[in-house]
Every structure is written in C-alpha cells, then in structure tokens.
Amino acid sequence: MEFDWNEPPFELGSLTQREIEESFEDPFAVRLMPDTPRFGVQARFFNLGMSAGGIGIYSVYRTNGREVRVLLARPFAPEERFFYQRKMDQTLAP
C-alpha cells in the first residue's frame, strides 16, 4: 500500500507518518465506509488500527485503489478504543 504524504492536510501532532502507516497494516484494523450522502461525491473511509508500538489511531482517508491519502489521523478516543477492542475480541473468539 502506497501513501501520499505530499502536504498532509492535517498536523501530525504526536503521531508519525510511520505510526499512521502501521495502523493500516494492523491485521485487526477496522475499516468502515460512511453511509451518508455527504461523502457520496468522493468516498471517504475510516480506519481504526494500532501502530506497532500499541498506539490506537483513528484515520479518515481516501484511496484510488493504489494510493492512500490520509486526510486526518489522531489517537483513539476512549469509545474508539472500546469499539476496536470489541471487534478484535469478536474476531478472536472461538
């Protein structure tokens, strides 16, 4: 997966580009497509994933199938961490 980091439209803050990319590589990452008409013209997707260092990262991105353009990335809010953990537990349940 290639990432377009040319002039990111947001401040990285405490995150690094590598941590954000790692969150997309997380085998338990949750990817969602919003079902609102607001995103109908140019599809936006959400990714909830963990970096290799254990940082939960929420990202909004768009993709053309080859390249990912991250539009926003930030650490998980408490409810996002709960949602991610619940989805991971469901995946690992026997």
VEXTI-43755 format. One record per residue (C-alpha): residue in three letters; x, y, z. Coordinates in steps of 0.2 Angstrom, whole numbers. Example, Ala and Ser with C-alpha at 12.3 -4.5 7.8 and 13.67 -1.06 7.14 Angstrom:
<nodes>
   nudren       u       v       w
      ALA      62     -22      39
      SER      68      -5      36
</nodes>
This chain:
<nodes>
   nudren       u       v       w
      MET       0       0       0
      GLU       7      17      -5
      PHE       4      33       5
      ASP       3      50      -2
      TRP      11      61      11
      ASN      13      76      -1
      GLU       7      91      10
      PRO      -4      82      23
      PRO     -20      92      26
      PHE     -18      90      45
      GLU      -5      92      58
      LEU       3      75      64
      GLY       4      81      82
      SER      11      67      92
      LEU      10      54      78
      THR      22      50      65
      GLN      19      45      47
      ARG      26      28      50
      GLU      14      25      65
      ILE      -1      30      54
      GLU       5      18      40
      GLU       7       4      53
      SER     -11       7      59
      PHE     -16       2      41
      GLU      -6     -14      42
      ASP     -14     -19      58
      PRO     -22     -36      55
      PHE     -36     -32      66
      ALA     -39     -14      59
      VAL     -57     -10      57
      ARG     -61      -1      40
      LEU     -78       7      38
      MET     -86      17      24
      PRO     -98      30      30
      ASP    -116      28      24
      THR    -120      47      22
      PRO    -123      56       6
      ARG    -111      69      12
      PHE     -97      58       7
      GLY    -105      52      -9
      VAL     -96      63     -22
      GLN     -78      57     -16
      ALA     -79      42      -5
      ARG     -70      44      12
      PHE     -66      29      23
      PHE     -62      27      41
      ASN     -48      16      48
      LEU     -46      11      67
      GLY     -29       2      69
      MET     -15       0      81
      SER       3       5      77
      ALA      17      -7      81
      GLY      20       2      97
      GLY       2       0     103
      ILE      -4      17      99
      GLY     -23      17      93
      ILE     -25      28      78
      TYR     -41      34      70
      SER     -39      39      52
      VAL     -50      47      39
      TYR     -43      43      21
      ARG     -47      41       3
      THR     -40      29     -10
      ASN     -39      26     -28
      GLY     -35       8     -26
      ARG     -17      10     -27
      GLU     -13      25     -16
      VAL     -20      31       1
      ARG     -22      49       5
      VAL     -24      51      24
      LEU     -35      67      27
      LEU     -35      66      46
      ALA     -26      55      59
      ARG     -27      56      78
      PRO     -25      44      93
      PHE     -41      34      98
      ALA     -54      42     109
      PRO     -60      31     123
      GLU     -75      25     113
      GLU     -65      21      98
      ARG     -53      10     108
      PHE     -68       1     116
      PHE     -75      -2      98
      TYR     -58      -8      91
      GLN     -56     -20     106
      ARG     -74     -27     105
      LYS     -71     -30      86
      MET     -54     -38      90
      ASP     -62     -49     103
      GLN     -76     -55      91
      THR     -63     -59      78
      LEU     -53     -70      90
      ALA     -67     -78      99
      PRO     -68     -97      95
</nodes>
